[in-house]
Amino acid sequence: MRYISTRGQAPVLSFEEVVLTGMASDGGLYVPETIPQLSHEDLAAMAGLSYAEIAFRVMKPYVNGEIDDATFRGIVEEAYATFSHDAVVPLNQLDANHFLLELFHGPTLAFKDVALQLLGRLLDHFLGKRGERAVIMGATSGDTGSAAIEGCRHCDNLDIFILHPYQRVSEVQRRQMTTVLADNVFNVAIEGNFDDAQAMVKASFADQAFLNGARLVAVNSINWARIMAQIVYYVASAVALGAPHRPVSFCVPSANFGNLFAGYMAHRMGLPVTQFIIATNANDILHRTLADNDFSKRELVATLAPSMDIVVSSNFERLLFEAYDRDGDAVRALLERFQNEPAALADAPLAKLRERFASHRVDDATLLEVIREAHHRTKELLDPHTATGYRAAERARSDARTPMITLATAHPAKFAEAVVKAGFSGVPLPAHMEDLLEREERYTVLPAELAAVQRFVAENRR
Ligand SMILES: *Cc1c(COP(=O)(O)O)cnc(C)c1O
């Protein structure tokens, strides 16, 4: 298995190279050259297996023998042993035919743990094999930063520097990052906003001279290994509900589209899926594209589901590549136009997407209603992202007989603000995090100056 770019002009890479690489040099994203197939028998044989074993079987063809089976199995088992539920990602039945797939039992209470617990260990493995070390830099407004830190805290060959805007991250989210006291974890509070932090990370990737030759790695959602890890829970949940003998549908609260694209890959590998529903908040580029063929940027809106606040859905490019029958030239032309002006999809690829994808947008006012309504009907307290999915699943599902699986992307305690706004008194943290507000914190406050941040990284990396 090799990996090619969605824009057709970057070098073809091995699995190891694709794990260590972020964006392709032609501006595209890496995807597998061919899509491995899970036969009816392969899927049927997964019934009753542990999550780690299903993960091993689903991901093995992508790893392509570049890690021996015993080592890879060990990496997978270790990654998912960090989850607090024995099922790793349990299904919770809400009513006759609507299920929540709880992806929030990892160390930071959101679904990004599923991918980042694996990615950190894969990076560490390949770096160790090469005798190299690497620096990870990222900016966060809350969510991804903590999942990346938890994924890397035990990695000998990685130093991680996460920038967050000083005093502009909720206390729970800050503490999930700053109470990790490992020697290779560096939290930097920037005296500025998220965009300042983001701009400094971008500038550091563009000119890496300050690192004196050390490798800089990104762990954002365009990394192929993150998609690969997320394919697994689509397969595992569908098998638990009767796949391959019975098809299912999925509804996914979406932003950069990495999560939903993984579901689409599971389907292309052979999983019977009737429908995918894309749930968005007011930042609705995916909904506008699918419903109105309006593929254009709009100004960012700050919502009560902040992890879905985006202008551009970076991983949507991977779906476009498939919709355009893997024509890299057509994808490049479309994305280049989209950079500068409103764009539209050609008729045939759009029609193809509409056969299996639907979409629904939920604004903040509706969201609060949905949290109350879902609690009244099911006794579940949904986090605001999951609530968006819950509503979209009910409004956009094409048939009531196919089981609907809505992905619960975060624990409500992580986004208590919206839950309190909806009229609830608050949400207790799960038992293993009860003492989060008493734990010791460590972080460094720096001015929003690129030179100061780069000096800090250069002096502290090991
Ligand atoms: C990141 C995130 C999302 C969006 O996922 P994408 O893969 O970017 O579409 C949704 N909900 C939560 C809680 C998240 O952290």
The ligand as an SDF file (V2000), in Angstrom:
LIG
                    3D

 15 15  0  0  0  0  0  0  0  0999 V2000
  -13.0740   17.9530   16.4220 C   0  0  0  0  0  0  0  0  0  0  0  0
  -14.4700   17.8140   16.8890 C   0  0  0  0  0  0  0  0  0  0  0  0
  -15.5530   17.7290   15.9920 C   0  0  0  0  0  0  0  0  0  0  0  0
  -15.3750   17.8400   14.4860 C   0  0  0  0  0  0  0  0  0  0  0  0
  -14.7320   16.7280   13.9200 O   0  0  0  0  0  0  0  0  0  0  0  0
  -14.1320   16.7760   12.4380 P   0  0  0  0  0  0  0  0  0  0  0  0
  -13.3710   15.5190   12.2690 O   0  0  0  0  0  0  0  0  0  0  0  0
  -13.2560   17.9970   12.3950 O   0  0  0  0  0  0  0  0  0  0  0  0
  -15.2740   16.8900   11.4860 O   0  0  0  0  0  0  0  0  0  0  0  0
  -16.8350   17.5320   16.5050 C   0  0  0  0  0  0  0  0  0  0  0  0
  -17.0430   17.4570   17.8450 N   0  0  0  0  0  0  0  0  0  0  0  0
  -16.0240   17.5350   18.7290 C   0  0  0  0  0  0  0  0  0  0  0  0
  -16.3370   17.4510   20.1820 C   0  0  0  0  0  0  0  0  0  0  0  0
  -14.7150   17.7160   18.2910 C   0  0  0  0  0  0  0  0  0  0  0  0
  -13.7290   17.7940   19.1850 O   0  0  0  0  0  0  0  0  0  0  0  0
  1  2  1  0
  2  3  1  0
  2 14  2  0
  3  4  1  0
  3 10  2  0
  4  5  1  0
  5  6  1  0
  6  7  2  0
  6  8  1  0
  6  9  1  0
 10 11  1  0
 11 12  2  0
 12 13  1  0
 12 14  1  0
 14 15  1  0
M  END
$$$$
